[in-house]
Amino acid sequence: MNILTSDLSPFVIDSTSSILEAAFLIDANTKKSIVVLKSGFFYGVVSDGDLRRSILHNVPPCVSLSTLVNRNPICLRNIDSPSCINNELVNKLFDNYPWISLMPVVNSDDRLIAIAFRF
């Protein structure tokens, strides 16, 4: 597991962005998922699978990303500092949910403070 605390931009997008913009970001970051923020606050996660399903359902690529967001992803909440992250818990969550490639770390104000990645 790896914890990223700085320059989260390759893995973060705003909820007003289009599905096509999300596809380009996921393709560029190689982690198969991105974290979605709304007005700077944590909103959810979108995966490459979500994007593929939207294509299969003929959702136009110009549609707002907010229509695809998983609002209840596996994540760490109420973590006020990256130093408070319990590595054992993160590893256990990754073991229990093998399809997850990244896990948002959100503070008590719903601000994204870090992203945990599976190796």
N, C-alpha and C positions, 0 to 999 in steps of 0.2 A: 504494500500500500504506500502511496505517496500523497502528501498533503501540500496543496498549492495555496499560498496565502497572498502572493503578489501577482500582478498582471493576469487577472482572471479573464480579460477581454476575449481571448480565443475560445472561451467556453461559455460566454454570457451574451444574451441578446434581449432586447426589449420586446414586450408583449405586442407592441404595435407593428413590429416588423412582419414582413410577409413570409409565407411558407417557403418561397424560393430563397429568400435571404437566409433562413434557417438551414435549408439544405446545403447552401454553399458553406456556411460556418461549420456544420457537422462534417462535411467532406474535408474541410481544411484542418480540423483539429484531431481527427482520427480516433476520437473516443466514443463515437456512436451516439452521443447525447450532448445536450446543451442545457444550461440553466436559464430560465426565463425570469426577467425582472419586470415589474410594473411600477412605474414612477420611482424606481430605485429600490423597491422592496421585493423580496423573494415572492415569486408567483407560482413557480412550478418547474417542470422539466419536460423537454421534448426529445424523443429518441428518433433514430433513423427508422425504426419500425413504425412510429407514428406518422412519419412522412410518407413511407411506402403505402400505408393504409389509406392516407388521404388521396394518393394518386389512384389507387384501386377504386376509390369511391368518387372519382372525378371531381375532386375539390380543386378549383382553380389555384395555381401557384401564387397568384397575387392576393389571395385571401389572407387576412390577419392571422398570425401565428396563435393568437389567443384561443382560436377555435380548437386547437390540437393539444393544448397544454394539459399534462397530468398534474392536477392541483394537489394530489396527495402522494407524492413520491416518497420513497425511502430516503430519509435525510436525518441529519443531526440538528436538533433544535435547542434553543436556549443555551447556546455555547457562547460565552461572552469573550473568549479569547482563544486563538488557535492552540495555545499552551494547555487549555482545558480539555482538549480532544482526547478521549479515551481510545487509544490505538487498538486495544483488545476488542472493544465493542465494535469499532469500525471493521476490523478483520472478521469478526463473527457475522456482522451484517452482510459483508461481501460473500462469505461462505454460504450463508443462508439464502442469498439472492444472487445466484451466479450470473444472471443475465444483466445485472447492473454493472456499468463500467465507471460511473462517477456518482458521488454522493455529495450534495450540497451541505455546507455547514452554515447554519443561520443563527444569529444572536437573538436575544429576547425582544429586540425591536424589529425582527423579520428582515434584517440586513444580511446579505451574503458576506461572510467573513473569510471563507476558505472553501476549497473543493477537495474532497478525498477521491483518489483514483485507485482503481485496481491495477496491479502491475501487469 
